[in-house]
Amino acid sequence: MSQIWPFVLGALGIFTIITGVKIILTGKLSAREEEKLAEYSEKGAKTLKLLNAALNIVSGLVIIGYGVVRYLENQKIIPETIISKIVLLGVLIVMLAVYFIVRNNCKKM
C-alpha cells in the first residue's frame, strides 16, 4: 500500500497544478469563491484570483515533491528522516501565511 502513495500524490499534484493554470487562463474560480470576490474591489479581486492560481501551482509542486521524497524513501535511495518532511511542512506554513496576509490586504484595496 505504501508503494502506491507516491503515485497518488503525484496525480493529486498534477491535478492541482492544472487547476491553477486553468484559473490563470480562464480567470474563473469556483462559484463559492466567485461569490466571496464580490466583497473585493476590482483590483483586489484580480490579485486574489492570481494568488489562488499561484497557491494552487505551488501547492501542486509541494505535493509532487512530497511524493518524490516518499518514493525515494520507499526505494531506500535516501534514508527515511524527519528533516525532509519538516522542510516540506515549513514550505506549506510559509505559503499559507503569505496567502492569508495577501488576502487580508486584498480586502483593503
N, C-alpha and C positions, 0 to 999 in steps of 0.2 A: 504494500500500500504506500509506503514512503517513497517508492521509486516513481509513483505517478504524480506526486505533488509538484515537483519542479515543472512538469509539462502543463499541469493545470494552472499553475501560477503564470507560466509563460503565455498561455492563451488568454488569461484574465488581463495580463499586462498589455497584450496586443489590442484587445478589445477596448481597454481604457484609453490607449493612445489613439485609436481610430475615433473614439468618441470626442476626444479633444480636437482632433483635426476636423471632424465634422462641425464642431462648434465654430471653429475659425472660418471654414468655408461657407457655411450657411448663415452663421450669425444667430442661430436659434438654439435656445436651451429647452429644457422640459417645460411643460405647461405650468407646473407649480413654480418653477424658478422664474418663468416669464411674469407670473403674477407678482412675485416679490420685487421684480425690477420696476414695477410701476411706481414704487416709492422713490426711486432714484431719479436724479436729473439725467439728461441725455448723455452727458459726459461720464457721469458715474455708472450708468448702465453699460456703456461701451467698455469702460475699464473693467467692470465686473465680469462681463462676458469674456474678455480677453484673459482675465485672471482665472476664470473657471476652466478655460481651454488649456492654459499653461499648467494649472494644477493637475488636470487630467493627464496631460502628456508626461509631466514629471512623475506623477504617481505611477503611471504605467511603466516608466523606466525603473523606478524603485522596486516595483513588484517583479519585473523581469530580473533585476539584479538579485533580489532575494531568491528567486527560483534558480538562478545560476549558482549562487552560493550553496543552496541546498543540494543541487545536483552534484557539484564538485565534492561536497562533504559525503554524499552517499557513495560516490565512486572512490572515496579515500584519497583524492588528489590533494585536497587541503585538509588540515586537521579540523575537527569539529570544536570550535572555540566560540565563546560567547562574544568576543570582540567584534566579529563581523556583524552579528545581529544587533549589537549596541550601536554600531555606526549607522546601520540602516534605520534603526529606531530614532537616532538623533536627526537624521535627514528628514524623516517623517515629521518629527516635532517642529523642526525649523520651518518646514513647508506649511504646516498648519498655523504656526504663529504668524508667518508672513501673510497668509491668506486672511486671517481674521483682522490683522492690522490694516491691510489694504481695504478689506471690505468695510470696515468702520470708517475709513477715510472716504470711501465712495459715497457714503450717505451724506457727508458734509459737502461734497462737490456741488 
